[in-house]
């Protein structure tokens, strides 16, 4: 499923014009991005939780050549599915 599929689904279910449905979907995604940039946790009951976590520094390996590559520390987004989603 891609963003256009979500827009189509919103249009079908709510009977709003496609332009307004696209604006609604974009607004939701922007709000989620802004919350994650601020380090906030996004909890969608029945779906799951998006959370910003620290990624530790380490050493990776190029699978083709076997050369070691340093991996810098940083932040990453983790998703933990909710109970309802896990049961599907």
Beta strands, then each sheet from edge to edge (+ up, - down):
strand 1: 42-44
strand 2: 48-55
strand 3: 58-61
strand 4: 68-71
strand 5: 74-81
sheet 1: 1+ 2- 5+
sheet 2: 3+ 4-
end
